[in-house]
Amino acid sequence: MDIFNFSPIFIWVSVFAFSAALINGLGIWVIFKHRKWAEKAKIYFMCFAAGILISTPLILALPKAVQKNSYAGFIALLGFLFMFFSNKFIRKKTKKESLAFGLIAAEGIGIHSFVDGIIYTVTFNVSALIGVLSGIGLVVHEFAEGVITFMFLIQGGMSEKKAAWYAFLIAGLTTPIGAFLFYPFIYKLSGETLGLLLGFVAGVLLYISSSHLLPAIREEEKGHSILAFLLGIILALFIVFSKTY
């Protein structure tokens, strides 16, 4: 049977996966064209990212993962340790703290974006309505994700052009890649397996927010940075209430 046909499910997955990449690229283009403004507002982007990345795994990903698989908490710990030792490895190889920061943050976002693509295939195979609601939530946050990834790589010492391309490859293209790689196998993916996958991602996101973003916020706290942090939490809540796994 030809899985990659033009069925309604495949069309919906394709539309949302490519829309996510497009919106992500738009965010990168905007920040690329306004670098001075971005440098001045860097801390606000980091606060905003921290609000999203620390809220989403705690209120959505990890609870949902545990519901699907009781071992998801252990896999979340594995995801956290994976990022911890990746950080150690990159620091040892690069000998540059700033570069390690950018690469580790981008690594986590890349994994998250890849899983976003997988989520499209899961939700649309359950229900078109659930798929549309989850797709809207995921696409909305892609703009901020593209901006944040670009800023991470800039802080890591990359040139603007290289950071823009790498940000799009890491945070933009990984979503459709994840969607289309897993689409042929989604019928074989059990709820328990998905729970383990969500648990791993939760651990990855918790590492990024707790070990990179929040310490940086404490060091560079500015006026209204707490407001930006709260806005990130509000956006995360919006995503939670506008999608269903």
N, C-alpha and C positions, 0 to 999 in steps of 0.2 A: 504494500500500500504506500502510495506517495504521501508522506507526511507533510512535505512542503508544498501543499496545494493552496489555492486561493479561497480557503474556507473562511467564514467570518471570524473565527478565532485567530487564525494566522494573520488576517488583515488587521484586526484590532491590536495584536501584539506588535506588529510591524509599525503601525502608526504611532503608538505610544513610545516604543523603544527609540525610533528615530526622532520623535519630538523631544524626548529627553536629551538626546545628543545635541540637537539643534539649540535648545534653550541653554544648555551647558555652554556651548560654543559662543552664544550671544553674551553670556555673562563674562566670559574670558575676553571677548572683543571689547566690551565696554570698559573693563578695567585696564586693558592694554592701551586704550586710547586716552586714558585719564590717569596716568601713572602718578603724577604729583599729588593729585587728590587722594589716590589710593594710599600713598605713603603716609599722608597726614591722617588718614582715617583707618590705618592698619589695625590699631587696637580694637576698633569697633567691630571690624570684620571678625577678629579673633574671638571677641566676646560673644558675638552673634553665633559663630560656629560652635563655641563651647556650650551655649544654651541648647542648640540642636543636638549635638553629639553626646551630651551627657544625659539628656532627657529621653531621647528615642530608645536606647537600649533598656533603660530602667523602667519605662512605662509601657513599652510596646514589645520590642524584640525579645527580650529575655522572658517576660511572663508568657508570651505566646509560645516561645520555644519550649518552655517547661511544660506547658499544657500538652504539647504535641509529643514530647519525649522527656521522661523524668531524668534522663542523663544529660540534658542540655546544659545544666549548670556546670557540670564537669567540662563540657566542651567549650563553654564560655571562658572558663579558666585556662583551657588550652589555647584559645584565641588570644587571651591577654598575655600568656607566657610566650606565644609565638611572636607577638609584637615586641615584647621585652627583649628577647634574644636577637630578633632582627635588628633592633636598635643597637644592641651591643656589637653585633657583627659589623654593621655599617659604620659605626663610630671607629671601630678598630681599623677598618679598611680606608676610611676617608681621612681620619685624623682631624676632622673639622666638625665642631659641634653644630654650627649653623647648617651645614650641608646635611648632616644626619637628621636634624630636625625636619627639613624640607622633604627628604626622601621617605622618612618614616611616616609622616603625616600623609603624603601622597599615596604611599603603599596602602594605608588603611582605607583611604577614600576610594582607591581603585577597587579594592575588594568589595567595599560597600556598593559601589556603582555596578559591579559585575553581578552581585546578588540582586540588585534592583531589577536587572534584566530577567533574572530567573523568576522573580516575583510576578512579573507580567504574565509569564507563561502559566504560572500556577493559578492566579486569580481568574484569568479569562477562561481557563478550562473548568473552573467551578461555576462561574456566572458572569454574563456580560455586564450586569449592573455592578457587581463587586469589582470586576476588572476595571471598569471606567472610573469608579470612585478611588480605587487604589492608584490608578494611573494618574489621575488629576493630582493627588497628593504628592506622588513621586516627581512628576514633571515640575510642579510649582517650586520644589526645593532645589531643582537642578541649577537655576540661575545663581543662587547663593553658593552652591557647591563648586561651580566653575570659577567664580571669583575667589573663593577661599583656597582652592587648589593652586591657582596662579600665584596668589600671595605667599603661600607656603614655599613654593619653588623659588620665588624671588628672594624671600628671606634666606633660602638655602644657598644663595649666591649665583643662581643662573641668570643669564641674560634675558631681556624681556621676550625676544622672539622665541628663544629656546623654551622658556617657561610657558609661553602661550601654547606652543605645539605639544609639549609634554603634558600640560594640564588637560588639553583636549583628548589626547591619547589615553591618559590615565582615568579621567573623570567623565569624559564624554562618550568615547567609542566603546568603553568597556560595557556600557549598558546594552546596546544592541548585540554586542558579541555574546554577552551572557544569555540574552534572550534566545538567540538563534542557535547557540551551541546546545542549550538544554531543551529546546523545543521538541526535538525528536524523541527525547527520553522522558518527557514530563509525565507520560502516562504510567511509567514504571516507578516514579518517585513517590514513595509513601509519605504519609504525614509524619511518621517518626523520623525519617531521614531529613525532611525539611526542618523539623524541630532542632536537630543537631546542627544543621547549617545556620539557622538563625541564632543559635547559641554561640557559635564561633564568631559570627559577625558582631554580636553584642559585646563579646570580650574585646574584640579589636577596637570598637568605637569607644568603649570605656577606657582603654589604654590611652588612646589619642587625647581624649578630653581631660583625663586626670593627670597624665604625665607630661603633656605638652602645652595644651591650651590654658588651663587654669593657672599653672605656675607663671606663664608669660603674662597673664592678666594681672596677677598680683605685683609683678615687677613694673608694669607700665600702666598702672591704673590711671585713668583720666576721667574728667567730667562726663557724665552720661554713659560711662562704660557699663555700669550696672543695668541701666535701661536697655542697652544693646543686648546684654546677657539675657534679660527677661524677655525681650522680643524674640530671641532665639528659642526660648522655652515655649513661648506662645505659638510660634510657627510649628514647633514639634507637636504641640497639642492639636493644632489644626490638622496636621498630617495624620495623626492618630485617629481623629474623629471623622476624617474624610476618606479613610480606606480601611479595608478589612483583609487580613491574611487568610 
